[in-house]
Amino acid sequence: LICYSQMYNEIIKTCENGETTCYSKTWRDHRGTRLEKGCGCPPVKYDMIVKCCKTDRCGN
């Protein structure tokens, strides 16, 4: 599976160990709105939004 690994969809990462999900996670802190992308589908705290998907380059 190929997932984006940075805020801007320029850098991609090939997931390892049979990972079948990509994610995009957003939250706000003192620096403003933050965004993280990668492989997997991580658990999140109540004030975060995570979107998980299962196709190549789907975490826009």
C-alpha distance matrix in Angstrom:
0.0 3.8 6.5 10.2 12.3 15.8 18.2 18.3 15.3 16.0 14.0 10.2 8.4 5.9 5.5 8.0 10.1 8.1 7.0 6.2 7.5 8.1 11.8 14.7 17.9 21.4 24.8 28.3 30.3 33.3 31.3 30.2 27.0 24.0 20.3 17.4 13.6 10.8 8.4 10.2 13.1 16.2 19.7 21.9 25.6 27.8 27.9 24.2 21.9 18.3 16.1 12.9 10.7 8.1 7.0 5.5 8.1 9.9 11.5 14.6
3.8 0.0 3.8 7.0 9.4 12.6 15.1 14.9 11.7 12.2 10.3 6.6 5.6 4.6 6.1 9.5 12.5 11.3 9.7 9.2 9.1 7.9 11.1 13.2 16.6 19.8 23.3 26.4 28.4 31.2 28.8 27.9 24.7 21.8 18.0 15.3 11.5 9.2 8.2 11.0 13.8 16.6 20.2 21.8 25.3 27.5 27.1 23.3 21.1 17.7 15.6 13.1 11.2 9.6 7.9 4.8 5.7 8.5 9.7 12.2
6.5 3.8 0.0 3.8 6.3 9.4 11.7 12.0 9.3 10.6 8.7 5.6 5.3 6.4 7.0 10.8 13.8 12.9 10.3 9.8 8.2 5.6 7.9 9.6 12.9 16.0 19.5 22.6 24.6 27.4 25.1 24.1 20.9 18.0 14.2 11.6 7.8 5.9 6.1 9.2 11.5 14.0 17.5 18.7 22.1 24.2 23.5 19.7 17.6 14.4 12.6 10.7 9.6 9.4 8.4 6.1 4.9 6.9 6.6 9.3
10.2 7.0 3.8 0.0 3.8 6.0 8.1 8.2 5.9 7.4 5.9 4.3 6.0 8.8 9.9 13.6 16.8 16.4 13.6 13.4 11.3 7.8 8.5 8.6 11.7 14.2 17.6 20.4 22.3 24.8 22.2 21.2 18.2 15.3 11.6 9.4 6.0 5.9 8.1 11.4 13.1 14.9 18.2 18.6 21.7 23.7 22.5 18.7 16.8 14.1 12.8 12.0 11.6 12.4 11.3 8.9 6.1 8.0 6.4 7.7
12.3 9.4 6.3 3.8 0.0 3.8 7.1 8.4 7.7 8.4 5.8 5.5 5.9 9.4 10.1 13.4 16.6 17.0 14.2 14.8 12.7 9.3 9.2 9.0 11.1 13.4 16.3 18.9 20.2 22.5 20.0 19.5 16.9 13.6 10.2 7.4 4.9 4.7 7.9 11.3 13.1 13.9 17.3 17.5 20.3 22.7 21.4 17.8 16.7 14.3 13.9 13.4 13.9 14.9 14.4 12.2 9.8 11.4 9.0 10.3
15.8 12.6 9.4 6.0 3.8 0.0 3.8 5.5 6.4 7.2 6.0 7.7 9.3 13.0 14.0 17.2 20.3 20.8 17.9 18.3 15.7 12.1 11.1 9.5 11.0 12.2 14.9 16.8 18.1 20.0 17.1 16.6 14.3 11.2 8.2 6.6 5.8 7.7 11.3 14.3 15.4 15.8 18.7 18.1 20.5 22.6 20.7 17.3 16.4 14.7 14.7 15.1 16.0 17.5 17.0 14.8 11.7 13.0 10.2 10.1
18.2 15.1 11.7 8.1 7.1 3.8 0.0 3.8 6.3 8.3 8.7 10.6 12.7 16.2 17.0 20.4 23.4 23.5 20.3 20.2 17.2 13.4 11.6 8.9 10.0 10.1 12.7 14.4 16.0 17.9 14.9 13.8 11.3 8.8 6.0 6.3 6.8 9.9 13.6 16.1 16.4 16.7 19.1 17.8 19.7 21.3 18.9 15.7 14.7 13.8 13.9 15.2 16.3 18.5 18.0 16.3 12.8 13.2 10.1 8.9
18.3 14.9 12.0 8.2 8.4 5.5 3.8 0.0 3.8 5.5 7.4 9.9 12.9 16.3 17.9 21.4 24.7 24.6 21.7 21.3 18.6 14.9 13.7 11.3 13.1 13.3 16.1 17.5 19.3 20.9 17.6 16.4 14.0 12.1 9.6 9.9 9.4 12.0 15.4 18.2 18.9 19.7 22.3 21.2 23.3 24.7 22.3 19.0 17.6 16.5 15.9 17.0 17.3 19.2 18.0 15.8 12.0 13.0 10.7 8.7
15.3 11.7 9.3 5.9 7.7 6.4 6.3 3.8 0.0 3.8 5.9 7.4 10.7 13.8 15.6 19.3 22.6 22.2 19.5 18.8 16.5 12.9 12.6 11.1 13.8 14.8 18.1 20.1 22.1 24.1 21.0 19.6 16.9 14.8 11.7 11.2 9.4 11.1 13.9 16.9 17.9 19.4 22.3 21.8 24.3 25.8 23.8 20.3 18.4 16.6 15.2 15.6 15.2 16.5 14.8 12.3 8.6 10.1 8.7 7.0
16.0 12.2 10.6 7.4 8.4 7.2 8.3 5.5 3.8 0.0 3.8 6.5 10.2 13.3 15.9 19.3 22.9 22.8 20.5 20.4 18.5 15.1 15.3 14.2 16.8 17.9 20.9 22.7 24.2 25.8 22.5 21.7 19.3 17.1 14.2 13.4 11.6 12.6 15.3 18.7 20.3 21.7 24.8 24.5 27.0 28.8 26.8 23.3 21.7 19.9 18.6 18.7 18.1 18.9 16.8 13.8 10.5 12.9 11.9 10.7
14.0 10.3 8.7 5.9 5.8 6.0 8.7 7.4 5.9 3.8 0.0 3.8 6.9 10.3 12.8 16.1 19.7 20.1 17.9 18.3 16.8 13.6 14.1 13.6 16.1 17.8 20.7 22.7 24.0 25.8 22.6 22.2 19.9 17.1 14.0 12.3 10.2 10.3 12.7 16.4 18.5 19.7 23.0 23.1 25.8 28.0 26.3 22.8 21.4 19.3 18.3 17.8 17.4 17.9 16.2 13.1 10.3 13.1 11.9 11.9
10.2 6.6 5.6 4.3 5.5 7.7 10.6 9.9 7.4 6.5 3.8 0.0 3.8 6.8 9.4 12.8 16.5 16.5 14.5 14.8 13.7 10.9 12.4 12.9 15.8 18.1 21.3 23.9 25.4 27.6 24.7 24.1 21.5 18.5 15.1 12.7 9.7 8.6 10.1 13.8 16.3 18.0 21.6 22.2 25.3 27.6 26.4 22.7 21.0 18.3 17.0 15.8 14.9 14.8 13.1 9.9 7.8 10.9 10.4 11.4
8.4 5.6 5.3 6.0 5.9 9.3 12.7 12.9 10.7 10.2 6.9 3.8 0.0 3.8 6.1 9.2 12.9 13.4 11.6 12.7 12.1 9.9 11.9 13.3 15.9 18.8 21.8 24.6 25.9 28.3 25.8 25.4 22.8 19.5 16.1 13.0 9.9 7.5 7.9 11.6 14.7 16.3 20.0 21.2 24.5 27.0 26.3 22.6 21.2 18.2 17.1 15.3 14.6 14.1 13.0 10.1 9.2 12.1 11.5 13.5
5.9 4.6 6.4 8.8 9.4 13.0 16.2 16.3 13.8 13.3 10.3 6.8 3.8 0.0 3.8 6.5 10.2 10.4 9.4 10.7 11.2 10.3 13.1 15.3 18.2 21.4 24.5 27.5 29.0 31.5 29.2 28.8 26.0 22.6 19.2 15.9 12.5 9.5 8.3 11.5 14.9 17.0 20.8 22.6 26.1 28.7 28.4 24.7 23.1 19.7 18.3 15.9 14.6 13.1 12.0 9.3 9.9 12.7 13.0 15.6
5.5 6.1 7.0 9.9 10.1 14.0 17.0 17.9 15.6 15.9 12.8 9.4 6.1 3.8 0.0 3.8 7.1 7.3 5.9 8.0 8.7 8.6 11.6 14.4 16.9 20.4 23.4 26.6 28.0 30.8 28.9 28.5 25.6 22.2 18.8 15.3 12.0 8.4 5.9 8.4 12.1 14.1 17.9 20.1 23.7 26.4 26.5 22.9 21.5 17.9 16.8 14.0 13.2 11.6 11.7 10.0 11.1 13.0 13.0 16.1
8.0 9.5 10.8 13.6 13.4 17.2 20.4 21.4 19.3 19.3 16.1 12.8 9.2 6.5 3.8 0.0 3.8 5.6 5.9 9.1 10.8 11.6 14.5 17.5 19.6 23.2 25.9 29.1 30.3 33.1 31.4 31.2 28.5 25.0 21.8 18.2 15.2 11.4 8.5 10.0 13.7 15.4 18.9 21.6 25.1 28.1 28.6 25.1 24.0 20.4 19.6 16.6 15.9 14.0 14.5 13.2 14.7 16.5 16.5 19.8
10.1 12.5 13.8 16.8 16.6 20.3 23.4 24.7 22.6 22.9 19.7 16.5 12.9 10.2 7.1 3.8 0.0 3.8 5.6 9.1 11.5 13.3 16.1 19.4 21.2 24.9 27.5 30.8 32.0 34.9 33.5 33.4 30.6 27.2 24.1 20.4 17.6 13.9 10.5 10.6 14.0 15.6 18.7 21.8 25.3 28.3 29.3 26.1 25.0 21.5 20.7 17.5 16.9 14.8 16.0 15.5 17.5 18.7 18.8 22.4
8.1 11.3 12.9 16.4 17.0 20.8 23.5 24.6 22.2 22.8 20.1 16.5 13.4 10.4 7.3 5.6 3.8 0.0 3.8 6.2 9.4 11.9 15.1 18.7 20.9 24.7 27.5 31.1 32.7 35.8 34.4 33.8 30.8 27.6 24.3 20.8 17.7 14.1 10.4 10.1 13.2 15.6 18.7 21.8 25.5 28.1 29.2 25.9 24.3 20.6 19.3 15.8 14.6 12.0 13.2 13.3 15.8 16.7 17.4 21.1
7.0 9.7 10.3 13.6 14.2 17.9 20.3 21.7 19.5 20.5 17.9 14.5 11.6 9.4 5.9 5.9 5.6 3.8 0.0 3.8 6.0 8.4 11.4 15.0 17.1 21.0 23.8 27.4 29.1 32.3 30.9 30.2 27.1 24.0 20.7 17.3 14.2 10.7 7.0 6.4 9.6 12.1 15.4 18.3 22.0 24.6 25.5 22.1 20.6 16.8 15.6 12.1 11.4 9.4 11.1 11.5 13.4 13.9 14.1 17.8
6.2 9.2 9.8 13.4 14.8 18.3 20.2 21.3 18.8 20.4 18.3 14.8 12.7 10.7 8.0 9.1 9.1 6.2 3.8 0.0 3.8 7.1 10.4 14.1 16.7 20.4 23.5 27.2 29.4 32.7 31.4 30.2 26.9 24.0 20.5 17.6 14.3 11.4 7.9 7.1 9.3 12.6 15.6 18.4 22.2 24.2 25.1 21.7 19.5 15.8 13.8 10.1 8.5 5.9 8.0 9.3 11.7 11.5 12.4 16.1
7.5 9.1 8.2 11.3 12.7 15.7 17.2 18.6 16.5 18.5 16.8 13.7 12.1 11.2 8.7 10.8 11.5 9.4 6.0 3.8 0.0 3.8 6.7 10.4 13.0 16.7 19.8 23.6 25.8 29.2 27.9 26.6 23.2 20.5 17.1 14.3 11.2 8.8 6.0 4.8 6.2 9.9 12.9 15.3 19.0 20.9 21.6 18.1 15.8 12.0 10.1 6.4 5.5 4.7 7.4 8.9 10.2 9.2 9.3 13.1
8.1 7.9 5.6 7.8 9.3 12.1 13.4 14.9 12.9 15.1 13.6 10.9 9.9 10.3 8.6 11.6 13.3 11.9 8.4 7.1 3.8 0.0 3.8 7.2 10.2 13.8 17.2 20.7 23.1 26.3 24.7 23.4 20.0 17.2 13.6 10.9 7.6 5.8 4.5 5.2 6.4 9.5 12.9 14.4 18.0 19.9 19.9 16.2 13.9 10.2 8.4 5.6 5.4 6.2 7.7 8.1 7.9 7.0 6.0 9.8
11.8 11.1 7.9 8.5 9.2 11.1 11.6 13.7 12.6 15.3 14.1 12.4 11.9 13.1 11.6 14.5 16.1 15.1 11.4 10.4 6.7 3.8 0.0 3.8 6.4 10.1 13.4 17.0 19.5 22.8 21.4 19.9 16.5 13.9 10.4 8.1 5.6 5.6 6.1 6.2 5.5 7.7 10.6 11.3 14.8 16.5 16.2 12.5 10.2 6.7 5.5 4.4 6.4 8.9 10.6 11.1 9.9 8.3 5.6 8.8
14.7 13.2 9.6 8.6 9.0 9.5 8.9 11.3 11.1 14.2 13.6 12.9 13.3 15.3 14.4 17.5 19.4 18.7 15.0 14.1 10.4 7.2 3.8 0.0 3.8 6.8 10.5 13.9 16.6 19.8 18.2 16.5 12.9 10.6 7.1 5.8 4.5 6.9 9.1 9.7 8.5 9.6 11.8 11.2 14.0 15.4 14.3 10.5 8.3 5.7 5.3 6.6 8.8 11.9 13.0 13.2 10.9 9.2 5.5 7.1
17.9 16.6 12.9 11.7 11.1 11.0 10.0 13.1 13.8 16.8 16.1 15.8 15.9 18.2 16.9 19.6 21.2 20.9 17.1 16.7 13.0 10.2 6.4 3.8 0.0 3.8 7.0 10.6 13.2 16.6 15.6 13.9 10.5 8.2 5.7 5.1 6.3 8.9 11.1 11.1 9.2 8.7 10.0 8.4 10.7 12.1 10.7 7.0 5.6 4.3 6.4 8.6 11.8 15.0 16.6 16.9 14.7 13.0 9.3 10.3
21.4 19.8 16.0 14.2 13.4 12.2 10.1 13.3 14.8 17.9 17.8 18.1 18.8 21.4 20.4 23.2 24.9 24.7 21.0 20.4 16.7 13.8 10.1 6.8 3.8 0.0 3.8 7.2 10.2 13.6 12.6 10.4 6.9 5.5 4.6 6.5 8.9 12.1 14.8 14.9 12.9 12.0 12.4 9.8 10.8 11.5 9.0 5.8 5.3 6.5 8.9 11.9 14.9 18.3 19.7 19.9 17.3 15.5 11.8 11.7
24.8 23.3 19.5 17.6 16.3 14.9 12.7 16.1 18.1 20.9 20.7 21.3 21.8 24.5 23.4 25.9 27.5 27.5 23.8 23.5 19.8 17.2 13.4 10.5 7.0 3.8 0.0 3.8 6.8 10.4 10.3 8.3 5.7 5.3 6.8 9.0 12.1 15.1 17.7 17.5 15.3 13.6 13.1 9.8 9.4 9.8 6.6 4.8 6.5 8.9 12.0 15.0 18.3 21.7 23.3 23.6 21.0 19.3 15.6 15.4
28.3 26.4 22.6 20.4 18.9 16.8 14.4 17.5 20.1 22.7 22.7 23.9 24.6 27.5 26.6 29.1 30.8 31.1 27.4 27.2 23.6 20.7 17.0 13.9 10.6 7.2 3.8 0.0 3.8 7.1 7.5 5.3 4.3 5.8 8.8 11.6 15.1 18.2 21.1 21.1 19.0 17.1 16.5 12.9 11.7 11.7 8.0 7.8 9.9 12.7 15.6 18.8 22.0 25.4 26.8 26.9 24.1 22.5 18.8 18.1
30.3 28.4 24.6 22.3 20.2 18.1 16.0 19.3 22.1 24.2 24.0 25.4 25.9 29.0 28.0 30.3 32.0 32.7 29.1 29.4 25.8 23.1 19.5 16.6 13.2 10.2 6.8 3.8 0.0 3.8 5.4 5.3 6.5 7.3 10.9 13.2 16.9 19.8 22.7 22.9 21.0 18.7 18.0 14.5 12.8 13.3 9.9 10.3 13.1 15.6 18.7 21.6 24.9 28.1 29.6 29.4 26.6 25.3 21.5 21.0
33.3 31.2 27.4 24.8 22.5 20.0 17.9 20.9 24.1 25.8 25.8 27.6 28.3 31.5 30.8 33.1 34.9 35.8 32.3 32.7 29.2 26.3 22.8 19.8 16.6 13.6 10.4 7.1 3.8 0.0 3.8 5.6 8.5 9.7 13.5 15.9 19.7 22.7 25.8 26.2 24.6 22.2 21.6 18.2 16.4 16.8 13.4 14.1 16.8 19.3 22.3 25.2 28.3 31.6 32.8 32.3 29.4 28.3 24.6 23.7
31.3 28.8 25.1 22.2 20.0 17.1 14.9 17.6 21.0 22.5 22.6 24.7 25.8 29.2 28.9 31.4 33.5 34.4 30.9 31.4 27.9 24.7 21.4 18.2 15.6 12.6 10.3 7.5 5.4 3.8 0.0 3.8 6.9 7.7 11.4 14.0 17.7 20.8 24.2 25.1 23.9 21.9 21.9 18.8 17.7 18.4 15.0 14.7 16.8 18.8 21.4 24.2 27.0 30.1 30.9 30.1 27.0 26.3 22.6 21.4
30.2 27.9 24.1 21.2 19.5 16.6 13.8 16.4 19.6 21.7 22.2 24.1 25.4 28.8 28.5 31.2 33.4 33.8 30.2 30.2 26.6 23.4 19.9 16.5 13.9 10.4 8.3 5.3 5.3 5.6 3.8 0.0 3.8 6.3 9.9 13.2 16.7 20.2 23.5 24.3 22.8 21.1 21.1 17.8 16.8 17.0 13.3 12.9 14.4 16.8 19.2 22.2 25.0 28.3 29.1 28.6 25.3 24.3 20.6 19.2
27.0 24.7 20.9 18.2 16.9 14.3 11.3 14.0 16.9 19.3 19.9 21.5 22.8 26.0 25.6 28.5 30.6 30.8 27.1 26.9 23.2 20.0 16.5 12.9 10.5 6.9 5.7 4.3 6.5 8.5 6.9 3.8 0.0 3.8 6.8 10.4 13.7 17.2 20.5 21.2 19.6 18.3 18.5 15.4 15.0 15.2 11.6 10.4 11.2 13.4 15.5 18.6 21.3 24.7 25.5 25.1 21.9 20.6 17.0 15.6
24.0 21.8 18.0 15.3 13.6 11.2 8.8 12.1 14.8 17.1 17.1 18.5 19.5 22.6 22.2 25.0 27.2 27.6 24.0 24.0 20.5 17.2 13.9 10.6 8.2 5.5 5.3 5.8 7.3 9.7 7.7 6.3 3.8 0.0 3.8 6.9 10.4 13.9 17.2 18.1 16.9 15.6 16.3 13.5 13.8 14.9 11.8 9.7 10.6 11.8 14.0 16.6 19.3 22.4 23.3 22.7 19.6 18.7 14.9 14.1
20.3 18.0 14.2 11.6 10.2 8.2 6.0 9.6 11.7 14.2 14.0 15.1 16.1 19.2 18.8 21.8 24.1 24.3 20.7 20.5 17.1 13.6 10.4 7.1 5.7 4.6 6.8 8.8 10.9 13.5 11.4 9.9 6.8 3.8 0.0 3.8 6.8 10.5 13.9 15.1 14.2 13.5 14.9 12.8 14.1 15.5 13.0 9.9 9.7 9.7 11.3 13.5 15.9 18.9 19.6 18.9 15.9 15.0 11.2 10.7
17.4 15.3 11.6 9.4 7.4 6.6 6.3 9.9 11.2 13.4 12.3 12.7 13.0 15.9 15.3 18.2 20.4 20.8 17.3 17.6 14.3 10.9 8.1 5.8 5.1 6.5 9.0 11.6 13.2 15.9 14.0 13.2 10.4 6.9 3.8 0.0 3.8 7.0 10.4 11.8 11.5 10.9 13.0 11.8 13.9 16.0 14.2 10.8 10.5 9.3 10.7 11.9 14.2 16.7 17.6 16.8 14.1 13.7 10.0 10.7
13.6 11.5 7.8 6.0 4.9 5.8 6.8 9.4 9.4 11.6 10.2 9.7 9.9 12.5 12.0 15.2 17.6 17.7 14.2 14.3 11.2 7.6 5.6 4.5 6.3 8.9 12.1 15.1 16.9 19.7 17.7 16.7 13.7 10.4 6.8 3.8 0.0 3.8 7.3 9.4 9.8 10.4 13.3 13.0 15.9 18.0 16.7 13.0 11.8 9.4 9.6 9.8 11.4 13.5 14.0 13.0 10.6 10.5 7.1 8.6
10.8 9.2 5.9 5.9 4.7 7.7 9.9 12.0 11.1 12.6 10.3 8.6 7.5 9.5 8.4 11.4 13.9 14.1 10.7 11.4 8.8 5.8 5.6 6.9 8.9 12.1 15.1 18.2 19.8 22.7 20.8 20.2 17.2 13.9 10.5 7.0 3.8 0.0 3.8 6.7 8.4 9.5 13.0 13.8 17.1 19.6 19.0 15.3 14.1 11.1 10.9 9.8 10.8 11.9 12.7 11.6 10.1 10.6 8.1 10.7
8.4 8.2 6.1 8.1 7.9 11.3 13.6 15.4 13.9 15.3 12.7 10.1 7.9 8.3 5.9 8.5 10.5 10.4 7.0 7.9 6.0 4.5 6.1 9.1 11.1 14.8 17.7 21.1 22.7 25.8 24.2 23.5 20.5 17.2 13.9 10.4 7.3 3.8 0.0 3.8 6.9 8.8 12.5 14.3 17.9 20.5 20.6 17.0 15.6 12.1 11.5 9.2 9.7 9.9 11.2 10.6 10.4 10.8 9.3 12.7
10.2 11.0 9.2 11.4 11.3 14.3 16.1 18.2 16.9 18.7 16.4 13.8 11.6 11.5 8.4 10.0 10.6 10.1 6.4 7.1 4.8 5.2 6.2 9.7 11.1 14.9 17.5 21.1 22.9 26.2 25.1 24.3 21.2 18.1 15.1 11.8 9.4 6.7 3.8 0.0 3.8 6.1 9.7 12.2 15.9 18.5 19.2 15.8 14.5 10.9 10.5 7.8 9.0 9.4 11.8 12.4 12.8 12.2 10.8 14.4
13.1 13.8 11.5 13.1 13.1 15.4 16.4 18.9 17.9 20.3 18.5 16.3 14.7 14.9 12.1 13.7 14.0 13.2 9.6 9.3 6.2 6.4 5.5 8.5 9.2 12.9 15.3 19.0 21.0 24.6 23.9 22.8 19.6 16.9 14.2 11.5 9.8 8.4 6.9 3.8 0.0 3.8 6.8 9.2 13.0 15.1 16.1 12.8 11.4 7.8 7.9 5.7 8.3 9.9 12.9 14.2 14.2 12.7 10.8 14.2
16.2 16.6 14.0 14.9 13.9 15.8 16.7 19.7 19.4 21.7 19.7 18.0 16.3 17.0 14.1 15.4 15.6 15.6 12.1 12.6 9.9 9.5 7.7 9.6 8.7 12.0 13.6 17.1 18.7 22.2 21.9 21.1 18.3 15.6 13.5 10.9 10.4 9.5 8.8 6.1 3.8 0.0 3.8 6.3 10.0 12.8 13.9 10.9 10.6 7.9 9.6 8.7 11.9 13.7 16.6 17.6 17.1 15.8 13.3 16.2
19.7 20.2 17.5 18.2 17.3 18.7 19.1 22.3 22.3 24.8 23.0 21.6 20.0 20.8 17.9 18.9 18.7 18.7 15.4 15.6 12.9 12.9 10.6 11.8 10.0 12.4 13.1 16.5 18.0 21.6 21.9 21.1 18.5 16.3 14.9 13.0 13.3 13.0 12.5 9.7 6.8 3.8 0.0 3.8 7.1 9.8 11.7 9.5 9.9 8.2 10.8 10.7 14.2 16.3 19.5 20.8 20.4 18.6 16.0 18.6
21.9 21.8 18.7 18.6 17.5 18.1 17.8 21.2 21.8 24.5 23.1 22.2 21.2 22.6 20.1 21.6 21.8 21.8 18.3 18.4 15.3 14.4 11.3 11.2 8.4 9.8 9.8 12.9 14.5 18.2 18.8 17.8 15.4 13.5 12.8 11.8 13.0 13.8 14.3 12.2 9.2 6.3 3.8 0.0 3.8 6.6 8.0 6.0 7.3 7.1 10.5 11.7 15.5 18.2 21.1 22.3 21.2 19.2 16.2 18.1
25.6 25.3 22.1 21.7 20.3 20.5 19.7 23.3 24.3 27.0 25.8 25.3 24.5 26.1 23.7 25.1 25.3 25.5 22.0 22.2 19.0 18.0 14.8 14.0 10.7 10.8 9.4 11.7 12.8 16.4 17.7 16.8 15.0 13.8 14.1 13.9 15.9 17.1 17.9 15.9 13.0 10.0 7.1 3.8 0.0 3.8 5.6 5.6 8.4 9.7 13.3 15.1 18.9 21.8 24.6 25.8 24.5 22.4 19.3 20.7
27.8 27.5 24.2 23.7 22.7 22.6 21.3 24.7 25.8 28.8 28.0 27.6 27.0 28.7 26.4 28.1 28.3 28.1 24.6 24.2 20.9 19.9 16.5 15.4 12.1 11.5 9.8 11.7 13.3 16.8 18.4 17.0 15.2 14.9 15.5 16.0 18.0 19.6 20.5 18.5 15.1 12.8 9.8 6.6 3.8 0.0 3.8 5.7 8.1 10.4 13.8 16.1 19.9 23.1 25.9 27.4 26.0 23.5 20.4 21.5
27.9 27.1 23.5 22.5 21.4 20.7 18.9 22.3 23.8 26.8 26.3 26.4 26.3 28.4 26.5 28.6 29.3 29.2 25.5 25.1 21.6 19.9 16.2 14.3 10.7 9.0 6.6 8.0 9.9 13.4 15.0 13.3 11.6 11.8 13.0 14.2 16.7 19.0 20.6 19.2 16.1 13.9 11.7 8.0 5.6 3.8 0.0 3.8 6.9 10.1 13.6 16.5 20.1 23.6 26.0 27.0 25.2 22.8 19.5 19.9
24.2 23.3 19.7 18.7 17.8 17.3 15.7 19.0 20.3 23.3 22.8 22.7 22.6 24.7 22.9 25.1 26.1 25.9 22.1 21.7 18.1 16.2 12.5 10.5 7.0 5.8 4.8 7.8 10.3 14.1 14.7 12.9 10.4 9.7 9.9 10.8 13.0 15.3 17.0 15.8 12.8 10.9 9.5 6.0 5.6 5.7 3.8 0.0 3.8 6.6 10.2 13.0 16.7 20.1 22.3 23.3 21.4 19.1 15.7 16.4
21.9 21.1 17.6 16.8 16.7 16.4 14.7 17.6 18.4 21.7 21.4 21.0 21.2 23.1 21.5 24.0 25.0 24.3 20.6 19.5 15.8 13.9 10.2 8.3 5.6 5.3 6.5 9.9 13.1 16.8 16.8 14.4 11.2 10.6 9.7 10.5 11.8 14.1 15.6 14.5 11.4 10.6 9.9 7.3 8.4 8.1 6.9 3.8 0.0 3.8 6.8 10.1 13.5 17.1 19.3 20.5 18.6 16.0 12.9 13.5
18.3 17.7 14.4 14.1 14.3 14.7 13.8 16.5 16.6 19.9 19.3 18.3 18.2 19.7 17.9 20.4 21.5 20.6 16.8 15.8 12.0 10.2 6.7 5.7 4.3 6.5 8.9 12.7 15.6 19.3 18.8 16.8 13.4 11.8 9.7 9.3 9.4 11.1 12.1 10.9 7.8 7.9 8.2 7.1 9.7 10.4 10.1 6.6 3.8 0.0 3.8 6.5 10.1 13.6 15.9 17.1 15.6 13.1 10.1 11.6
16.1 15.6 12.6 12.8 13.9 14.7 13.9 15.9 15.2 18.6 18.3 17.0 17.1 18.3 16.8 19.6 20.7 19.3 15.6 13.8 10.1 8.4 5.5 5.3 6.4 8.9 12.0 15.6 18.7 22.3 21.4 19.2 15.5 14.0 11.3 10.7 9.6 10.9 11.5 10.5 7.9 9.6 10.8 10.5 13.3 13.8 13.6 10.2 6.8 3.8 0.0 3.8 6.8 10.5 12.6 14.2 12.9 9.9 7.5 9.3
12.9 13.1 10.7 12.0 13.4 15.1 15.2 17.0 15.6 18.7 17.8 15.8 15.3 15.9 14.0 16.6 17.5 15.8 12.1 10.1 6.4 5.6 4.4 6.6 8.6 11.9 15.0 18.8 21.6 25.2 24.2 22.2 18.6 16.6 13.5 11.9 9.8 9.8 9.2 7.8 5.7 8.7 10.7 11.7 15.1 16.1 16.5 13.0 10.1 6.5 3.8 0.0 3.8 7.1 9.8 11.7 11.3 8.6 7.2 10.2
10.7 11.2 9.6 11.6 13.9 16.0 16.3 17.3 15.2 18.1 17.4 14.9 14.6 14.6 13.2 15.9 16.9 14.6 11.4 8.5 5.5 5.4 6.4 8.8 11.8 14.9 18.3 22.0 24.9 28.3 27.0 25.0 21.3 19.3 15.9 14.2 11.4 10.8 9.7 9.0 8.3 11.9 14.2 15.5 18.9 19.9 20.1 16.7 13.5 10.1 6.8 3.8 0.0 3.8 6.2 8.7 9.1 6.2 6.7 9.8
8.1 9.6 9.4 12.4 14.9 17.5 18.5 19.2 16.5 18.9 17.9 14.8 14.1 13.1 11.6 14.0 14.8 12.0 9.4 5.9 4.7 6.2 8.9 11.9 15.0 18.3 21.7 25.4 28.1 31.6 30.1 28.3 24.7 22.4 18.9 16.7 13.5 11.9 9.9 9.4 9.9 13.7 16.3 18.2 21.8 23.1 23.6 20.1 17.1 13.6 10.5 7.1 3.8 0.0 3.8 7.0 8.9 7.2 8.9 12.2
7.0 7.9 8.4 11.3 14.4 17.0 18.0 18.0 14.8 16.8 16.2 13.1 13.0 12.0 11.7 14.5 16.0 13.2 11.1 8.0 7.4 7.7 10.6 13.0 16.6 19.7 23.3 26.8 29.6 32.8 30.9 29.1 25.5 23.3 19.6 17.6 14.0 12.7 11.2 11.8 12.9 16.6 19.5 21.1 24.6 25.9 26.0 22.3 19.3 15.9 12.6 9.8 6.2 3.8 0.0 3.8 6.4 5.5 8.6 11.3
5.5 4.8 6.1 8.9 12.2 14.8 16.3 15.8 12.3 13.8 13.1 9.9 10.1 9.3 10.0 13.2 15.5 13.3 11.5 9.3 8.9 8.1 11.1 13.2 16.9 19.9 23.6 26.9 29.4 32.3 30.1 28.6 25.1 22.7 18.9 16.8 13.0 11.6 10.6 12.4 14.2 17.6 20.8 22.3 25.8 27.4 27.0 23.3 20.5 17.1 14.2 11.7 8.7 7.0 3.8 0.0 3.8 5.5 8.3 10.7
8.1 5.7 4.9 6.1 9.8 11.7 12.8 12.0 8.6 10.5 10.3 7.8 9.2 9.9 11.1 14.7 17.5 15.8 13.4 11.7 10.2 7.9 9.9 10.9 14.7 17.3 21.0 24.1 26.6 29.4 27.0 25.3 21.9 19.6 15.9 14.1 10.6 10.1 10.4 12.8 14.2 17.1 20.4 21.2 24.5 26.0 25.2 21.4 18.6 15.6 12.9 11.3 9.1 8.9 6.4 3.8 0.0 3.8 5.8 7.4
9.9 8.5 6.9 8.0 11.4 13.0 13.2 13.0 10.1 12.9 13.1 10.9 12.1 12.7 13.0 16.5 18.7 16.7 13.9 11.5 9.2 7.0 8.3 9.2 13.0 15.5 19.3 22.5 25.3 28.3 26.3 24.3 20.6 18.7 15.0 13.7 10.5 10.6 10.8 12.2 12.7 15.8 18.6 19.2 22.4 23.5 22.8 19.1 16.0 13.1 9.9 8.6 6.2 7.2 5.5 5.5 3.8 0.0 3.8 5.8
11.5 9.7 6.6 6.4 9.0 10.2 10.1 10.7 8.7 11.9 11.9 10.4 11.5 13.0 13.0 16.5 18.8 17.4 14.1 12.4 9.3 6.0 5.6 5.5 9.3 11.8 15.6 18.8 21.5 24.6 22.6 20.6 17.0 14.9 11.2 10.0 7.1 8.1 9.3 10.8 10.8 13.3 16.0 16.2 19.3 20.4 19.5 15.7 12.9 10.1 7.5 7.2 6.7 8.9 8.6 8.3 5.8 3.8 0.0 3.8
14.6 12.2 9.3 7.7 10.3 10.1 8.9 8.7 7.0 10.7 11.9 11.4 13.5 15.6 16.1 19.8 22.4 21.1 17.8 16.1 13.1 9.8 8.8 7.1 10.3 11.7 15.4 18.1 21.0 23.7 21.4 19.2 15.6 14.1 10.7 10.7 8.6 10.7 12.7 14.4 14.2 16.2 18.6 18.1 20.7 21.5 19.9 16.4 13.5 11.6 9.3 10.2 9.8 12.2 11.3 10.7 7.4 5.8 3.8 0.0
